[in-house]
């Protein structure tokens, strides 16, 4: 996968997740980072486990999409809670 393909997949996942989950978990910095941490842990579990390439890519794309969502929502997220 090259950089363009990776960015396209991350953007597609970002849009897909927004349709399903909306912005509700990205109202606070703590909520946003909790989602990023969850996605990181899923990638880490895959790294420690079977290491199926497709699953690694899927988890990395999901992590990238949530990092993008955090960045996009940063200005409107509350520092409280």
Secondary structure in CASP SS format (residue, H / E / C, confidence):
PFRMAT SS
TARGET T0000
AUTHOR 0000-0000-0000
METHOD secondary structure of the structure
MODEL  1
X C 1.00
X C 1.00
X H 1.00
X H 1.00
X H 1.00
X H 1.00
X H 1.00
X H 1.00
X H 1.00
X H 1.00
X H 1.00
X H 1.00
X H 1.00
X H 1.00
X H 1.00
X H 1.00
X H 1.00
X H 1.00
X H 1.00
X H 1.00
X H 1.00
X C 1.00
X C 1.00
X H 1.00
X H 1.00
X H 1.00
X C 1.00
X E 1.00
X H 1.00
X H 1.00
X H 1.00
X H 1.00
X H 1.00
X H 1.00
X H 1.00
X H 1.00
X H 1.00
X H 1.00
X H 1.00
X H 1.00
X H 1.00
X H 1.00
X H 1.00
X H 1.00
X H 1.00
X H 1.00
X H 1.00
X H 1.00
X C 1.00
X C 1.00
X C 1.00
X C 1.00
X H 1.00
X H 1.00
X H 1.00
X H 1.00
X H 1.00
X H 1.00
X H 1.00
X H 1.00
X H 1.00
X H 1.00
X H 1.00
X H 1.00
X H 1.00
X H 1.00
X H 1.00
X H 1.00
X H 1.00
X H 1.00
X H 1.00
X H 1.00
X H 1.00
X H 1.00
X H 1.00
X H 1.00
X C 1.00
X E 1.00
X C 1.00
X C 1.00
X C 1.00
END
